[in-house]
Amino acid sequence: MAEVVYILCALTSAACAVLLLRAWRRTRMKLLLYSGLCFSVLTVNNVLLFVDLVLIPAGDLSLARTLASLAGGSVLLFGLIWDVS
Amino acid sequence: MLKTLLDGAVMMAYLACALFFLRFYLQSKDRLFALFSLAFTLMGLHNVLGTVVGPDLDTERIHYLFVVRLVAYLLILGAIWDKNRAGRKPR
């Protein structure tokens, strides 16, 4: 069950990233670019989550996961403040 | 300590993004922004839960927390699907 949740998290975030970046290529709206980049980084975070909790449970990648989350949130926040508003 | 600090920063970033999307929704009345705002609020909530409740959960139940994150991602997918569907409607 846990593995399914982690895999679905990674797949859905990757789908969000692809759909948002495809929409950005079509419309060139900056908000879509930053949202797509945010979800790309969050996909990395979710892959790290799967590696950390399922593949290598003995290791601890929690700091790397938090840094990836922070990078994703920061990219979008930067875009919202600097480019979109 | 450093991780808790960074988790707080992540939560703040998500909630700030949620507020931006809420403002866009109030300006445009576009449902996409409302769903994005809700999704980012859920992601912030997931971060708080992960920091506050997470350490007390055993490894068998920790994945329940990530269901909140999954719901947030599904909301984003739903918002994009809803927007694309609206765009295809004949005018």
Backbone of each chain as nested JSON, in Angstrom:
{
  "chains": [
    {"id": "A", "residues": [
      {"number": 1, "name": "MET", "atoms": {"N": [0.835, -1.218, 0.0], "CA": [0.0, 0.0, 0.0], "C": [0.867, 1.265, 0.0]}},
      {"number": 2, "name": "ALA", "atoms": {"N": [1.882, 1.271, 0.9], "CA": [2.751, 2.448, 1.003], "C": [3.454, 2.707, -0.327]}},
      {"number": 3, "name": "GLU", "atoms": {"N": [3.943, 1.621, -0.941], "CA": [4.664, 1.778, -2.215], "C": [3.76, 2.391, -3.268]}},
      {"number": 4, "name": "VAL", "atoms": {"N": [2.493, 1.947, -3.275], "CA": [1.53, 2.463, -4.263], "C": [1.352, 3.968, -4.088]}},
      {"number": 5, "name": "VAL", "atoms": {"N": [1.223, 4.415, -2.828], "CA": [1.044, 5.849, -2.559], "C": [2.255, 6.633, -3.051]}},
      {"number": 6, "name": "TYR", "atoms": {"N": [3.467, 6.132, -2.745], "CA": [4.675, 6.861, -3.156], "C": [4.812, 6.897, -4.685]}},
      {"number": 7, "name": "ILE", "atoms": {"N": [4.511, 5.749, -5.333], "CA": [4.622, 5.712, -6.797], "C": [3.581, 6.637, -7.429]}},
      {"number": 8, "name": "LEU", "atoms": {"N": [2.355, 6.614, -6.866], "CA": [1.318, 7.497, -7.415], "C": [1.687, 8.963, -7.234]}},
      {"number": 9, "name": "CYS", "atoms": {"N": [2.292, 9.305, -6.079], "CA": [2.754, 10.685, -5.851], "C": [3.739, 11.091, -6.95]}},
      {"number": 10, "name": "ALA", "atoms": {"N": [4.704, 10.197, -7.244], "CA": [5.716, 10.516, -8.259], "C": [5.07, 10.636, -9.642]}},
      {"number": 11, "name": "LEU", "atoms": {"N": [4.163, 9.703, -9.964], "CA": [3.544, 9.72, -11.299], "C": [2.647, 10.947, -11.492]}},
      {"number": 12, "name": "THR", "atoms": {"N": [1.85, 11.266, -10.45], "CA": [0.938, 12.418, -10.604], "C": [1.724, 13.725, -10.678]}},
      {"number": 13, "name": "SER", "atoms": {"N": [2.799, 13.839, -9.883], "CA": [3.564, 15.094, -9.955], "C": [4.258, 15.21, -11.311]}},
      {"number": 14, "name": "ALA", "atoms": {"N": [4.734, 14.063, -11.851], "CA": [5.355, 14.094, -13.179], "C": [4.315, 14.468, -14.237]}},
      {"number": 15, "name": "ALA", "atoms": {"N": [3.103, 13.929, -14.103], "CA": [2.037, 14.268, -15.058], "C": [1.708, 15.759, -14.99]}},
      {"number": 16, "name": "CYS", "atoms": {"N": [1.644, 16.304, -13.756], "CA": [1.384, 17.749, -13.592], "C": [2.475, 18.549, -14.314]}},
      {"number": 17, "name": "ALA", "atoms": {"N": [3.753, 18.151, -14.086], "CA": [4.875, 18.877, -14.692], "C": [4.764, 18.849, -16.221]}},
      {"number": 18, "name": "VAL", "atoms": {"N": [4.509, 17.664, -16.775], "CA": [4.441, 17.534, -18.244], "C": [3.284, 18.378, -18.8]}},
      {"number": 19, "name": "LEU", "atoms": {"N": [2.113, 18.26, -18.167], "CA": [0.95, 18.997, -18.681], "C": [1.17, 20.511, -18.592]}},
      {"number": 20, "name": "LEU", "atoms": {"N": [1.746, 20.963, -17.466], "CA": [1.966, 22.406, -17.297], "C": [3.006, 22.92, -18.281]}},
      {"number": 21, "name": "LEU", "atoms": {"N": [4.104, 22.146, -18.496], "CA": [5.146, 22.608, -19.428], "C": [4.662, 22.559, -20.877]}},
      {"number": 22, "name": "ARG", "atoms": {"N": [3.823, 21.552, -21.185], "CA": [3.241, 21.504, -22.539], "C": [2.326, 22.701, -22.774]}},
      {"number": 23, "name": "ALA", "atoms": {"N": [1.527, 23.029, -21.734], "CA": [0.647, 24.195, -21.852], "C": [1.467, 25.477, -21.986]}},
      {"number": 24, "name": "TRP", "atoms": {"N": [2.627, 25.537, -21.29], "CA": [3.491, 26.714, -21.407], "C": [4.041, 26.829, -22.831]}},
      {"number": 25, "name": "ARG", "atoms": {"N": [4.446, 25.685, -23.432], "CA": [4.976, 25.737, -24.802], "C": [3.928, 26.249, -25.78]}},
      {"number": 26, "name": "ARG", "atoms": {"N": [2.672, 25.934, -25.467], "CA": [1.579, 26.343, -26.355], "C": [1.224, 27.82, -26.183]}},
      {"number": 27, "name": "THR", "atoms": {"N": [1.179, 28.259, -24.903], "CA": [0.645, 29.6, -24.635], "C": [1.712, 30.626, -24.267]}},
      {"number": 28, "name": "ARG", "atoms": {"N": [2.91, 30.136, -23.83], "CA": [4.007, 31.003, -23.377], "C": [3.622, 31.841, -22.157]}},
      {"number": 29, "name": "MET", "atoms": {"N": [2.654, 31.352, -21.368], "CA": [2.308, 32.046, -20.119], "C": [3.344, 31.708, -19.058]}},
      {"number": 30, "name": "LYS", "atoms": {"N": [3.948, 32.77, -18.463], "CA": [5.032, 32.556, -17.496], "C": [4.591, 31.726, -16.293]}},
      {"number": 31, "name": "LEU", "atoms": {"N": [3.344, 31.937, -15.863], "CA": [2.854, 31.214, -14.684], "C": [2.921, 29.702, -14.894]}},
      {"number": 32, "name": "LEU", "atoms": {"N": [2.614, 29.276, -16.134], "CA": [2.657, 27.843, -16.448], "C": [4.087, 27.322, -16.414]}},
      {"number": 33, "name": "LEU", "atoms": {"N": [5.038, 28.151, -16.868], "CA": [6.449, 27.743, -16.848], "C": [6.911, 27.516, -15.416]}},
      {"number": 34, "name": "TYR", "atoms": {"N": [6.652, 28.496, -14.542], "CA": [7.122, 28.365, -13.161], "C": [6.408, 27.223, -12.438]}},
      {"number": 35, "name": "SER", "atoms": {"N": [5.093, 27.052, -12.715], "CA": [4.368, 25.932, -12.094], "C": [4.944, 24.604, -12.584]}},
      {"number": 36, "name": "GLY", "atoms": {"N": [5.244, 24.522, -13.88], "CA": [5.811, 23.302, -14.451], "C": [7.173, 22.991, -13.849]}},
      {"number": 37, "name": "LEU", "atoms": {"N": [8.012, 24.039, -13.694], "CA": [9.337, 23.841, -13.09], "C": [9.187, 23.382, -11.643]}},
      {"number": 38, "name": "CYS", "atoms": {"N": [8.227, 23.988, -10.922], "CA": [7.967, 23.599, -9.534], "C": [7.623, 22.114, -9.461]}},
      {"number": 39, "name": "PHE", "atoms": {"N": [6.723, 21.663, -10.33], "CA": [6.318, 20.26, -10.282], "C": [7.415, 19.321, -10.789]}},
      {"number": 40, "name": "SER", "atoms": {"N": [8.3, 19.829, -11.659], "CA": [9.445, 18.997, -12.072], "C": [10.334, 18.714, -10.86]}},
      {"number": 41, "name": "VAL", "atoms": {"N": [10.591, 19.763, -10.071], "CA": [11.428, 19.581, -8.878], "C": [10.701, 18.693, -7.853]}},
      {"number": 42, "name": "LEU", "atoms": {"N": [9.369, 18.875, -7.752], "CA": [8.605, 18.046, -6.815], "C": [8.603, 16.577, -7.246]}},
      {"number": 43, "name": "THR", "atoms": {"N": [8.719, 16.336, -8.562], "CA": [8.835, 14.955, -9.035], "C": [10.139, 14.343, -8.528]}},
      {"number": 44, "name": "VAL", "atoms": {"N": [11.218, 15.135, -8.587], "CA": [12.501, 14.672, -8.04], "C": [12.324, 14.339, -6.558]}},
      {"number": 45, "name": "ASN", "atoms": {"N": [11.615, 15.238, -5.851], "CA": [11.349, 15.014, -4.425], "C": [10.623, 13.684, -4.197]}},
      {"number": 46, "name": "ASN", "atoms": {"N": [9.637, 13.399, -5.052], "CA": [8.85, 12.174, -4.869], "C": [9.628, 10.919, -5.253]}},
      {"number": 47, "name": "VAL", "atoms": {"N": [10.541, 11.053, -6.221], "CA": [11.413, 9.916, -6.549], "C": [12.348, 9.65, -5.367]}},
      {"number": 48, "name": "LEU", "atoms": {"N": [12.875, 10.737, -4.791], "CA": [13.736, 10.593, -3.608], "C": [12.967, 9.939, -2.462]}},
      {"number": 49, "name": "LEU", "atoms": {"N": [11.669, 10.303, -2.348], "CA": [10.818, 9.722, -1.308], "C": [10.732, 8.209, -1.468]}},
      {"number": 50, "name": "PHE", "atoms": {"N": [10.511, 7.767, -2.72], "CA": [10.412, 6.331, -2.995], "C": [11.741, 5.631, -2.684]}},
      {"number": 51, "name": "VAL", "atoms": {"N": [12.837, 6.261, -3.13], "CA": [14.165, 5.675, -2.878], "C": [14.418, 5.589, -1.368]}},
      {"number": 52, "name": "ASP", "atoms": {"N": [14.075, 6.68, -0.664], "CA": [14.365, 6.771, 0.769], "C": [13.551, 5.757, 1.587]}},
      {"number": 53, "name": "LEU", "atoms": {"N": [12.235, 5.687, 1.314], "CA": [11.369, 4.878, 2.183], "C": [11.168, 3.449, 1.695]}},
      {"number": 54, "name": "VAL", "atoms": {"N": [11.388, 3.187, 0.396], "CA": [11.133, 1.828, -0.113], "C": [12.428, 1.123, -0.522]}},
      {"number": 55, "name": "LEU", "atoms": {"N": [13.23, 1.78, -1.367], "CA": [14.416, 1.095, -1.9], "C": [15.544, 0.998, -0.873]}},
      {"number": 56, "name": "ILE", "atoms": {"N": [15.816, 2.118, -0.165], "CA": [16.91, 2.113, 0.817], "C": [16.356, 2.577, 2.17]}},
      {"number": 57, "name": "PRO", "atoms": {"N": [15.536, 1.763, 2.834], "CA": [14.928, 2.212, 4.092], "C": [15.962, 2.48, 5.19]}},
      {"number": 58, "name": "ALA", "atoms": {"N": [17.124, 1.874, 5.077], "CA": [18.14, 2.086, 6.122], "C": [18.778, 3.468, 6.014]}},
      {"number": 59, "name": "GLY", "atoms": {"N": [18.768, 4.035, 4.806], "CA": [19.373, 5.358, 4.628], "C": [18.426, 6.467, 5.053]}},
      {"number": 60, "name": "ASP", "atoms": {"N": [18.922, 7.695, 5.085], "CA": [18.065, 8.82, 5.451], "C": [18.274, 9.956, 4.455]}},
      {"number": 61, "name": "LEU", "atoms": {"N": [17.291, 10.109, 3.57], "CA": [17.379, 11.176, 2.565], "C": [16.421, 12.313, 2.91]}},
      {"number": 62, "name": "SER", "atoms": {"N": [15.987, 12.382, 4.166], "CA": [14.94, 13.357, 4.508], "C": [15.404, 14.799, 4.273]}},
      {"number": 63, "name": "LEU", "atoms": {"N": [16.69, 15.079, 4.53], "CA": [17.169, 16.445, 4.307], "C": [17.169, 16.769, 2.809]}},
      {"number": 64, "name": "ALA", "atoms": {"N": [17.607, 15.805, 2.002], "CA": [17.604, 16.016, 0.546], "C": [16.173, 16.217, 0.045]}},
      {"number": 65, "name": "ARG", "atoms": {"N": [15.221, 15.453, 0.621], "CA": [13.818, 15.594, 0.198], "C": [13.278, 16.974, 0.563]}},
      {"number": 66, "name": "THR", "atoms": {"N": [13.622, 17.418, 1.784], "CA": [13.152, 18.74, 2.213], "C": [13.765, 19.832, 1.34]}},
      {"number": 67, "name": "LEU", "atoms": {"N": [15.057, 19.668, 0.999], "CA": [15.708, 20.673, 0.141], "C": [15.057, 20.711, -1.243]}},
      {"number": 68, "name": "ALA", "atoms": {"N": [14.678, 19.524, -1.758], "CA": [14.004, 19.481, -3.058], "C": [12.639, 20.166, -2.971]}},
      {"number": 69, "name": "SER", "atoms": {"N": [11.91, 19.917, -1.878], "CA": [10.612, 20.575, -1.671], "C": [10.778, 22.087, -1.63]}},
      {"number": 70, "name": "LEU", "atoms": {"N": [11.815, 22.513, -0.885], "CA": [12.069, 23.949, -0.737], "C": [12.421, 24.561, -2.088]}},
      {"number": 71, "name": "ALA", "atoms": {"N": [13.222, 23.834, -2.881], "CA": [13.594, 24.341, -4.206], "C": [12.344, 24.5, -5.078]}},
      {"number": 72, "name": "GLY", "atoms": {"N": [11.46, 23.491, -5.042], "CA": [10.233, 23.557, -5.845], "C": [9.357, 24.732, -5.455]}},
      {"number": 73, "name": "GLY", "atoms": {"N": [9.111, 24.853, -4.153], "CA": [8.275, 25.958, -3.66], "C": [8.905, 27.31, -3.96]}},
      {"number": 74, "name": "SER", "atoms": {"N": [10.244, 27.379, -3.831], "CA": [10.939, 28.659, -4.041], "C": [10.879, 29.087, -5.503]}},
      {"number": 75, "name": "VAL", "atoms": {"N": [11.024, 28.121, -6.417], "CA": [10.96, 28.454, -7.853], "C": [9.611, 29.094, -8.177]}},
      {"number": 76, "name": "LEU", "atoms": {"N": [8.545, 28.461, -7.698], "CA": [7.209, 28.987, -8.0], "C": [6.99, 30.342, -7.324]}},
      {"number": 77, "name": "LEU", "atoms": {"N": [7.43, 30.437, -6.066], "CA": [7.239, 31.702, -5.342], "C": [8.027, 32.829, -6.011]}},
      {"number": 78, "name": "PHE", "atoms": {"N": [9.254, 32.514, -6.449], "CA": [10.053, 33.517, -7.169], "C": [9.31, 33.98, -8.427]}},
      {"number": 79, "name": "GLY", "atoms": {"N": [8.799, 33.004, -9.176], "CA": [8.073, 33.347, -10.399], "C": [6.846, 34.192, -10.114]}},
      {"number": 80, "name": "LEU", "atoms": {"N": [6.109, 33.826, -9.063], "CA": [4.892, 34.561, -8.739], "C": [5.205, 36.0, -8.336]}},
      {"number": 81, "name": "ILE", "atoms": {"N": [6.293, 36.184, -7.593], "CA": [6.63, 37.532, -7.108], "C": [7.313, 38.352, -8.201]}},
      {"number": 82, "name": "TRP", "atoms": {"N": [8.249, 37.728, -8.91], "CA": [9.124, 38.477, -9.821], "C": [8.503, 38.694, -11.202]}},
      {"number": 83, "name": "ASP", "atoms": {"N": [7.86, 37.633, -11.733], "CA": [7.466, 37.662, -13.136], "C": [5.967, 37.794, -13.369]}},
      {"number": 84, "name": "VAL", "atoms": {"N": [5.182, 37.191, -12.485], "CA": [3.76, 37.075, -12.783], "C": [2.95, 38.218, -12.202]}},
      {"number": 85, "name": "SER", "atoms": {"N": [3.268, 38.619, -10.979], "CA": [2.443, 39.657, -10.304], "C": [2.543, 41.015, -10.989]}}
    ]},
    {"id": "B", "residues": [
      {"number": 1, "name": "MET", "atoms": {"N": [17.148, 20.022, 13.812], "CA": [16.907, 21.47, 13.972], "C": [16.868, 22.167, 12.607]}},
      {"number": 2, "name": "LEU", "atoms": {"N": [17.922, 21.9, 11.783], "CA": [17.987, 22.51, 10.453], "C": [16.812, 22.04, 9.601]}},
      {"number": 3, "name": "LYS", "atoms": {"N": [16.488, 20.735, 9.739], "CA": [15.4, 20.171, 8.939], "C": [14.06, 20.802, 9.331]}},
      {"number": 4, "name": "THR", "atoms": {"N": [13.843, 20.996, 10.627], "CA": [12.602, 21.622, 11.094], "C": [12.484, 23.04, 10.542]}},
      {"number": 5, "name": "LEU", "atoms": {"N": [13.604, 23.754, 10.56], "CA": [13.64, 25.114, 10.025], "C": [13.281, 25.114, 8.538]}},
      {"number": 6, "name": "LEU", "atoms": {"N": [13.901, 24.186, 7.783], "CA": [13.64, 24.104, 6.342], "C": [12.194, 23.692, 6.071]}},
      {"number": 7, "name": "ASP", "atoms": {"N": [11.649, 22.772, 6.913], "CA": [10.253, 22.36, 6.747], "C": [9.312, 23.554, 6.939]}},
      {"number": 8, "name": "GLY", "atoms": {"N": [9.649, 24.397, 7.906], "CA": [8.855, 25.614, 8.129], "C": [8.905, 26.522, 6.905]}},
      {"number": 9, "name": "ALA", "atoms": {"N": [10.11, 26.636, 6.31], "CA": [10.272, 27.469, 5.117], "C": [9.451, 26.909, 3.956]}},
      {"number": 10, "name": "VAL", "atoms": {"N": [9.463, 25.582, 3.805], "CA": [8.698, 24.944, 2.721], "C": [7.208, 25.233, 2.914]}},
      {"number": 11, "name": "MET", "atoms": {"N": [6.737, 25.066, 4.171], "CA": [5.318, 25.315, 4.449], "C": [4.95, 26.76, 4.098]}},
      {"number": 12, "name": "MET", "atoms": {"N": [5.814, 27.699, 4.501], "CA": [5.547, 29.121, 4.233], "C": [5.501, 29.381, 2.718]}},
      {"number": 13, "name": "ALA", "atoms": {"N": [6.443, 28.75, 1.986], "CA": [6.481, 28.942, 0.53], "C": [5.174, 28.447, -0.101]}},
      {"number": 14, "name": "TYR", "atoms": {"N": [4.717, 27.25, 0.306], "CA": [3.491, 26.698, -0.267], "C": [2.28, 27.569, 0.081]}},
      {"number": 15, "name": "LEU", "atoms": {"N": [2.229, 28.018, 1.339], "CA": [1.068, 28.824, 1.74], "C": [1.088, 30.187, 1.05]}},
      {"number": 16, "name": "ALA", "atoms": {"N": [2.277, 30.738, 0.832], "CA": [2.37, 32.019, 0.109], "C": [1.898, 31.819, -1.34]}},
      {"number": 17, "name": "CYS", "atoms": {"N": [2.312, 30.699, -1.961], "CA": [1.856, 30.395, -3.327], "C": [0.33, 30.255, -3.344]}},
      {"number": 18, "name": "ALA", "atoms": {"N": [-0.216, 29.575, -2.313], "CA": [-1.669, 29.397, -2.229], "C": [-2.37, 30.753, -2.171]}},
      {"number": 19, "name": "LEU", "atoms": {"N": [-1.776, 31.698, -1.417], "CA": [-2.379, 33.03, -1.313], "C": [-2.358, 33.763, -2.653]}},
      {"number": 20, "name": "PHE", "atoms": {"N": [-1.238, 33.637, -3.376], "CA": [-1.153, 34.255, -4.706], "C": [-2.257, 33.71, -5.605]}},
      {"number": 21, "name": "PHE", "atoms": {"N": [-2.404, 32.361, -5.605], "CA": [-3.414, 31.754, -6.47], "C": [-4.819, 32.171, -6.04]}},
      {"number": 22, "name": "LEU", "atoms": {"N": [-5.006, 32.345, -4.714], "CA": [-6.321, 32.803, -4.227], "C": [-6.603, 34.212, -4.753]}},
      {"number": 23, "name": "ARG", "atoms": {"N": [-5.561, 35.04, -4.76], "CA": [-5.742, 36.402, -5.28], "C": [-6.085, 36.372, -6.77]}},
      {"number": 24, "name": "PHE", "atoms": {"N": [-5.379, 35.521, -7.523], "CA": [-5.682, 35.401, -8.962], "C": [-7.117, 34.94, -9.16]}},
      {"number": 25, "name": "TYR", "atoms": {"N": [-7.558, 34.002, -8.284], "CA": [-8.942, 33.513, -8.41], "C": [-9.93, 34.643, -8.148]}},
      {"number": 26, "name": "LEU", "atoms": {"N": [-9.676, 35.438, -7.107], "CA": [-10.614, 36.516, -6.782], "C": [-10.65, 37.568, -7.888]}},
      {"number": 27, "name": "GLN", "atoms": {"N": [-9.493, 37.76, -8.564], "CA": [-9.449, 38.741, -9.659], "C": [-10.129, 38.221, -10.918]}},
      {"number": 28, "name": "SER", "atoms": {"N": [-9.911, 36.91, -11.221], "CA": [-10.363, 36.4, -12.52], "C": [-11.59, 35.504, -12.439]}},
      {"number": 29, "name": "LYS", "atoms": {"N": [-11.894, 35.001, -11.212], "CA": [-12.983, 34.029, -11.007], "C": [-12.76, 32.748, -11.824]}},
      {"number": 30, "name": "ASP", "atoms": {"N": [-11.495, 32.479, -12.159], "CA": [-11.156, 31.261, -12.899], "C": [-10.974, 30.121, -11.897]}},
      {"number": 31, "name": "ARG", "atoms": {"N": [-11.748, 29.024, -12.088], "CA": [-11.737, 27.909, -11.137], "C": [-10.354, 27.261, -11.025]}},
      {"number": 32, "name": "LEU", "atoms": {"N": [-9.569, 27.345, -12.102], "CA": [-8.216, 26.776, -12.096], "C": [-7.41, 27.309, -10.913]}},
      {"number": 33, "name": "PHE", "atoms": {"N": [-7.491, 28.624, -10.702], "CA": [-6.702, 29.232, -9.632], "C": [-7.208, 28.81, -8.261]}},
      {"number": 34, "name": "ALA", "atoms": {"N": [-8.538, 28.653, -8.112], "CA": [-9.096, 28.209, -6.828], "C": [-8.579, 26.812, -6.494]}},
      {"number": 35, "name": "LEU", "atoms": {"N": [-8.557, 25.934, -7.501], "CA": [-8.082, 24.561, -7.266], "C": [-6.581, 24.544, -6.966]}},
      {"number": 36, "name": "PHE", "atoms": {"N": [-5.817, 25.392, -7.678], "CA": [-4.38, 25.491, -7.401], "C": [-4.16, 25.972, -5.964]}},
      {"number": 37, "name": "SER", "atoms": {"N": [-4.958, 26.971, -5.562], "CA": [-4.824, 27.521, -4.212], "C": [-5.105, 26.438, -3.162]}},
      {"number": 38, "name": "LEU", "atoms": {"N": [-6.169, 25.672, -3.393], "CA": [-6.529, 24.593, -2.472], "C": [-5.42, 23.532, -2.428]}},
      {"number": 39, "name": "ALA", "atoms": {"N": [-4.894, 23.195, -3.607], "CA": [-3.849, 22.172, -3.676], "C": [-2.597, 22.624, -2.914]}},
      {"number": 40, "name": "PHE", "atoms": {"N": [-2.192, 23.879, -3.094], "CA": [-0.978, 24.337, -2.41], "C": [-1.209, 24.462, -0.907]}},
      {"number": 41, "name": "THR", "atoms": {"N": [-2.462, 24.79, -0.496], "CA": [-2.774, 24.795, 0.944], "C": [-2.618, 23.38, 1.503]}},
      {"number": 42, "name": "LEU", "atoms": {"N": [-3.118, 22.387, 0.745], "CA": [-2.987, 20.987, 1.186], "C": [-1.518, 20.575, 1.279]}},
      {"number": 43, "name": "MET", "atoms": {"N": [-0.705, 21.038, 0.308], "CA": [0.717, 20.697, 0.337], "C": [1.393, 21.318, 1.564]}},
      {"number": 44, "name": "GLY", "atoms": {"N": [0.987, 22.56, 1.917], "CA": [1.504, 23.198, 3.133], "C": [1.063, 22.427, 4.366]}},
      {"number": 45, "name": "LEU", "atoms": {"N": [-0.206, 22.003, 4.361], "CA": [-0.755, 21.232, 5.479], "C": [-0.001, 19.91, 5.642]}},
      {"number": 46, "name": "HIS", "atoms": {"N": [0.278, 19.277, 4.5], "CA": [1.027, 18.012, 4.529], "C": [2.389, 18.208, 5.175]}},
      {"number": 47, "name": "ASN", "atoms": {"N": [2.994, 19.373, 4.878], "CA": [4.309, 19.66, 5.445], "C": [4.24, 19.831, 6.966]}},
      {"number": 48, "name": "VAL", "atoms": {"N": [3.18, 20.532, 7.42], "CA": [3.008, 20.715, 8.868], "C": [2.792, 19.359, 9.536]}},
      {"number": 49, "name": "LEU", "atoms": {"N": [1.889, 18.554, 8.946], "CA": [1.593, 17.24, 9.52], "C": [2.843, 16.367, 9.565]}},
      {"number": 50, "name": "GLY", "atoms": {"N": [3.634, 16.422, 8.476], "CA": [4.855, 15.624, 8.413], "C": [5.836, 16.0, 9.515]}},
      {"number": 51, "name": "THR", "atoms": {"N": [5.856, 17.297, 9.871], "CA": [6.799, 17.744, 10.903], "C": [6.252, 17.49, 12.309]}},
      {"number": 52, "name": "VAL", "atoms": {"N": [4.931, 17.717, 12.486], "CA": [4.353, 17.626, 13.831], "C": [3.984, 16.18, 14.195]}},
      {"number": 53, "name": "VAL", "atoms": {"N": [3.268, 15.508, 13.269], "CA": [2.763, 14.158, 13.567], "C": [3.724, 13.074, 13.068]}},
      {"number": 54, "name": "GLY", "atoms": {"N": [4.441, 13.375, 11.976], "CA": [5.292, 12.386, 11.307], "C": [6.246, 11.62, 12.221]}},
      {"number": 55, "name": "PRO", "atoms": {"N": [7.006, 12.327, 13.072], "CA": [7.974, 11.602, 13.903], "C": [7.328, 10.578, 14.85]}},
      {"number": 56, "name": "ASP", "atoms": {"N": [6.036, 10.778, 15.204], "CA": [5.367, 9.841, 16.119], "C": [4.765, 8.637, 15.391]}},
      {"number": 57, "name": "LEU", "atoms": {"N": [4.667, 8.725, 14.07], "CA": [4.07, 7.613, 13.319], "C": [5.127, 6.543, 13.051]}},
      {"number": 58, "name": "ASP", "atoms": {"N": [4.702, 5.265, 13.121], "CA": [5.666, 4.216, 12.795], "C": [5.75, 4.054, 11.274]}},
      {"number": 59, "name": "THR", "atoms": {"N": [6.726, 3.272, 10.828], "CA": [6.968, 3.154, 9.384], "C": [5.797, 2.503, 8.645]}},
      {"number": 60, "name": "GLU", "atoms": {"N": [4.964, 1.738, 9.391], "CA": [3.82, 1.084, 8.746], "C": [2.735, 2.085, 8.357]}},
      {"number": 61, "name": "ARG", "atoms": {"N": [2.666, 3.199, 9.11], "CA": [1.557, 4.13, 8.878], "C": [1.984, 5.484, 8.323]}},
      {"number": 62, "name": "ILE", "atoms": {"N": [3.271, 5.681, 8.127], "CA": [3.761, 6.999, 7.69], "C": [3.189, 7.377, 6.318]}},
      {"number": 63, "name": "HIS", "atoms": {"N": [2.873, 6.349, 5.501], "CA": [2.404, 6.65, 4.141], "C": [1.019, 7.291, 4.13]}},
      {"number": 64, "name": "TYR", "atoms": {"N": [0.26, 7.173, 5.246], "CA": [-1.056, 7.831, 5.289], "C": [-0.905, 9.344, 5.093]}},
      {"number": 65, "name": "LEU", "atoms": {"N": [0.21, 9.887, 5.632], "CA": [0.453, 11.332, 5.493], "C": [0.56, 11.732, 4.025]}},
      {"number": 66, "name": "PHE", "atoms": {"N": [1.152, 10.835, 3.241], "CA": [1.42, 11.181, 1.844], "C": [0.167, 11.123, 0.973]}},
      {"number": 67, "name": "VAL", "atoms": {"N": [-0.924, 10.585, 1.544], "CA": [-2.197, 10.612, 0.819], "C": [-2.658, 12.073, 0.643]}},
      {"number": 68, "name": "VAL", "atoms": {"N": [-2.36, 12.923, 1.655], "CA": [-2.707, 14.353, 1.558], "C": [-1.998, 14.968, 0.356]}},
      {"number": 69, "name": "ARG", "atoms": {"N": [-0.713, 14.626, 0.206], "CA": [0.074, 15.142, -0.914], "C": [-0.496, 14.637, -2.246]}},
      {"number": 70, "name": "LEU", "atoms": {"N": [-0.868, 13.353, -2.251], "CA": [-1.423, 12.761, -3.476], "C": [-2.719, 13.463, -3.879]}},
      {"number": 71, "name": "VAL", "atoms": {"N": [-3.578, 13.759, -2.879], "CA": [-4.838, 14.464, -3.157], "C": [-4.541, 15.838, -3.764]}},
      {"number": 72, "name": "ALA", "atoms": {"N": [-3.512, 16.518, -3.221], "CA": [-3.143, 17.838, -3.75], "C": [-2.733, 17.735, -5.219]}},
      {"number": 73, "name": "TYR", "atoms": {"N": [-1.923, 16.711, -5.562], "CA": [-1.49, 16.541, -6.957], "C": [-2.685, 16.209, -7.853]}},
      {"number": 74, "name": "LEU", "atoms": {"N": [-3.604, 15.387, -7.313], "CA": [-4.784, 15.036, -8.12], "C": [-5.649, 16.27, -8.367]}},
      {"number": 75, "name": "LEU", "atoms": {"N": [-5.687, 17.171, -7.377], "CA": [-6.429, 18.426, -7.558], "C": [-5.831, 19.247, -8.697]}},
      {"number": 76, "name": "ILE", "atoms": {"N": [-4.493, 19.299, -8.746], "CA": [-3.816, 20.048, -9.818], "C": [-4.156, 19.416, -11.174]}},
      {"number": 77, "name": "LEU", "atoms": {"N": [-4.065, 18.069, -11.231], "CA": [-4.396, 17.383, -12.495], "C": [-5.842, 17.655, -12.89]}},
      {"number": 78, "name": "GLY", "atoms": {"N": [-6.737, 17.603, -11.89], "CA": [-8.157, 17.879, -12.143], "C": [-8.358, 19.3, -12.654]}},
      {"number": 79, "name": "ALA", "atoms": {"N": [-7.611, 20.249, -12.071], "CA": [-7.735, 21.651, -12.482], "C": [-7.306, 21.819, -13.939]}},
      {"number": 80, "name": "ILE", "atoms": {"N": [-6.187, 21.152, -14.322], "CA": [-5.691, 21.265, -15.704], "C": [-6.692, 20.612, -16.664]}},
      {"number": 81, "name": "TRP", "atoms": {"N": [-7.193, 19.438, -16.267], "CA": [-8.185, 18.74, -17.103], "C": [-9.42, 19.603, -17.292]}},
      {"number": 82, "name": "ASP", "atoms": {"N": [-9.879, 20.227, -16.196], "CA": [-11.071, 21.081, -16.241], "C": [-10.841, 22.274, -17.177]}},
      {"number": 83, "name": "LYS", "atoms": {"N": [-9.631, 22.847, -17.1], "CA": [-9.298, 24.014, -17.936], "C": [-9.258, 23.605, -19.416]}},
      {"number": 84, "name": "ASN", "atoms": {"N": [-8.622, 22.451, -19.701], "CA": [-8.533, 21.983, -21.09], "C": [-9.914, 21.677, -21.661]}},
      {"number": 85, "name": "ARG", "atoms": {"N": [-10.756, 21.08, -20.809], "CA": [-12.117, 20.74, -21.245], "C": [-12.892, 22.009, -21.589]}},
      {"number": 86, "name": "ALA", "atoms": {"N": [-12.736, 23.044, -20.744], "CA": [-13.432, 24.314, -20.981], "C": [-12.938, 24.952, -22.274]}},
      {"number": 87, "name": "GLY", "atoms": {"N": [-11.605, 24.785, -22.546], "CA": [-11.015, 25.377, -23.745], "C": [-11.499, 24.724, -25.03]}},
      {"number": 88, "name": "ARG", "atoms": {"N": [-11.934, 23.449, -24.928], "CA": [-12.382, 22.734, -26.125], "C": [-13.848, 22.957, -26.453]}},
      {"number": 89, "name": "LYS", "atoms": {"N": [-14.588, 23.538, -25.467], "CA": [-16.027, 23.736, -25.687], "C": [-16.272, 24.679, -26.854]}},
      {"number": 90, "name": "PRO", "atoms": {"N": [-17.248, 24.372, -27.719], "CA": [-17.555, 25.318, -28.799], "C": [-18.137, 26.601, -28.24]}},
      {"number": 91, "name": "ARG", "atoms": {"N": [-17.718, 27.727, -28.808], "CA": [-18.205, 29.008, -28.315], "C": [-19.387, 29.484, -29.125]}}
    ]}
  ]
}
